[in-house]
Amino acid sequence: MSYPIEELEFMQNKTSPIILDVGCAIAGDAIRFGNLYEKGKVYAFEADPAMIEAAKIAIDKNSLHDNITLIEKAVSHLDGTISWHHADIAENHRKGRFKALLDIDGENPPDWFAGSSSGTIKKPLDHPGRFPHVLYDEATISVPSTKLDTWFKEQDFDQIDFIWSDVNGGELEFIMGGLETITNHVLYFWTECLQNNPTLWEGQPTKNQICYLLPDFKIVFDDGNDILFLNTKLATANTSK
């Protein structure tokens, strides 16, 4: 879903924020953030090979190479590699896909065109039954992975203003691999939390499990599918600046 992050209290006056889009798929949200904050920096993470190819084209077509960096990795609890459940879209659902960002309408599409944004490190459970047009491969593939904590230590900034994440059931692994960074350096944290569809993927976390790991955060928005958290410690620090 889309959310007006520019209207948030501590984002209203920012001209050059640091934003992470984790699980960016075809980079739709990363492009939205890049256009919104022309002087900002967006780091877009994606591990699925099909989505990576689509994201490259989308970023290129929108001429946003200067403020969007595409990082071809999963963000999880592991550094190195991790098993990935790739998914495709059934052929009868492909028409018109990617038209807005990529200007591709399905006529002689490239091989990656069938890819789905539902790829994940988690084993699908009820997802195929609920969304039969999403076709998961029987075998997993190996993709590069990084912990958020590992990646952040290599950067030259001290605060991430906003994390927008959609990791399809891998929320606990993502948070655990970046707990120090999220707790001490992330102002706003957006995460998917499908409270009405709790068994789409194996080990999919509950709202209580996510909140337990983030005691210094308060909920700003919750629609049953996504939650937006504000880091109260960093909010106080940002207010005093």
N, C-alpha and C positions, 0 to 999 in steps of 0.2 A: 504494500500500500504506500501511498504518498503521504508525507506529513510535513507541514510548514515549519521546518526547523529554524528558519530565519525569524520566526515570531517568538521563539523561546527567550526567556528573560536574559540569559547569559550568552545568547547568540546574536541578539539584535544589533549590537554595536561592533561586532567583529567584522573586520574587512579581510583578514588573511588567516582564517582558522585552519587548524590541522584536522582533517576528517579521514576516517577509515571506513571503507565499504567492504565488509568481510562476507564473502560469498556473493560477489557482485554479479554473477551470471553474465549477461550481455552488457553490463556496465550502465544500465539505465539510470540507477540512482546516482552512481558516480558522476555521470554526465550532468544530471540535475544539479548536484552540488558544485561541480566545476563551473557551470554557467552562473550559478547563484553567487559564488565567491570567486571572482576572476583572479584575485590576488592570493587566494588560499591554495592549499595543497591537499589533494585527495590521493590516498593510497588505496587502490582497489585490488583485493585479493580474490583469486579464483583458481580452483584446482582442476575443474573438469575440462578436458582437452577441447571439446566442442564449444563450450561457453567461452573459453579463452580466445579461440579464433573469432567468434562473433564479437567479443569485447574489443579486440584489436581493431576490427573494421569500424565499430561504432565510435570509438575514440578518435580514429583517423577522420571519419566523415564529419565529426563535430569539431575538428581542429583543436583538440584539448590536450595535446601532448605535453604542453608546458606545465599544466597544473594537475594532470592525472597520471599517476604512475601505476601501471598494471604489474602486479606481483603474482607469478604463476605458481602459487602454493596454497595448500589448505592451511588453516590456522586451527591448531588443535592442542592436545597435551603432549605431542611428540615432535621432536626435531629429527629430521631425516626424511623418511618416507612413511606413508600410511596407506592402508587398503581403502579403495574408493568404489562405491556402488554407482556406476554410470547408468544414466537413464536416457531413453529416447522418447520422442513423441510419436504416437500412432499417426500413420500417413493421412488419415481423414481429418486430423486436427492441425495439419501443418499450413494450410492455405492462409496467406495473409500474415504469417508470423514474421516478426522482425521488420515489418514494413516501415514503421515510423523511424526507427533508429538506423536501419541498415539499407532501406530502400530495396529490399529483396522480397518479391511477392510469391515465390515458389516456382517460377519458371526456370527450369534447369538449375536448381539450387546446388550449392557445394555440398560435399559429403557431411560436413558438420551441421548442416541445416536441420537435421532430424533431432539434434541434441535437446535435452530438457534441462531446465534449471533446478530439477529435483535431485541432482546428484548429491551424494552424502557419504560420510564415513560410517554411518549407522545402517544396520541391516533393516530393510523395509519389512514391516509387519502388515498393518492394515492399509497401507498406502495403495497397493495395487487394487484392492477391492473398492476403496473410496474414489480412486482416480484411475480408472482402467485405461485411459488414454496415455498414461505415463508407463513406459515399458522398461523395467529394470533388467540389465544384463544378469545372467545367472552367475557369471564369474566376476570377481572384483579385479580392478587394476591397481597398480601401485602409482601413487602420485607424490610429489614433493610436499613436505609439511614443515611448519615452523610453529613454535610456541610464540605467542604474542610477547611474552617477557623477553625471549631471546631476540626477537626482531627489534623491540623497542630499545634495548640496550645499545644497539648499533646506530641509533638515530641521534641527531644533533639538536633535538628539541626536548623540552621537559614536560609538555602537556599536550594531550590529545583532546581537542575540544568536543569531538563527537565521534562515537563509533556507531555505525549502522550495520547490524549483522543479521544475516539470514543463513543459518548453517544446517537447516533441515534435521533437527534432532540432536545435533552435536554441540548443543549449548554448554553442557557441563564440561566437556573436554576443552572447549574454547576458553571458558572462564578459568578453569583450573590451570591451563597453560599460560594464562595471562593475569593471574590473580594479583600479583604485586603491581603490575602496570595499571590494571583497572582500578584497584583500590586507591592508588596514590597519584595517578597521573591522568585519569580519564574523567572529564567533566560530565558529559552526557553519554549514556549507554543504551542503545536501542537493541532489543533482541526479540526474536520470534519466540512465542510460548503458546502453543496451541492447546489451550485449556479445554476446548470442546472436542478436540481430536487427539486424545492423549496417547494413542498407541499406533501412530502412523509408522514410527521407527522404533526399533529395539533400544531400550534404555533412554527413551525420550524423557527429559526432566519435567517435573511439575513446577508450578509457580513457587511453591514453598521452598523447593530445593534451590532454585535460583536466588530467591530472596535471602536464604540462609547464608549464601556465600557473599552477599553484598550488604552487610549490616549498616554501612555508612551511607547507603543510597536510599532515596525516597522515590516512590512511584509518582511520575508526572502524568502518565497516560497508560491506560490499560483497556483494550477492547476485547479481551478474550483470545486474541490471536497474536498480538504484539504488546510489548511492555517497554515504556521509556522510563529510564532511571536517571536521577540527578544525584551526583556525588555531593553530599551536603558539606563535607570538609572542603572540597575545592570550591564550592559555591561561596562559602564564607571567605575564602582567600581571594576569589575573583571580585567579591563585593568590596573588599578593603583596598583593592588596587586603584 
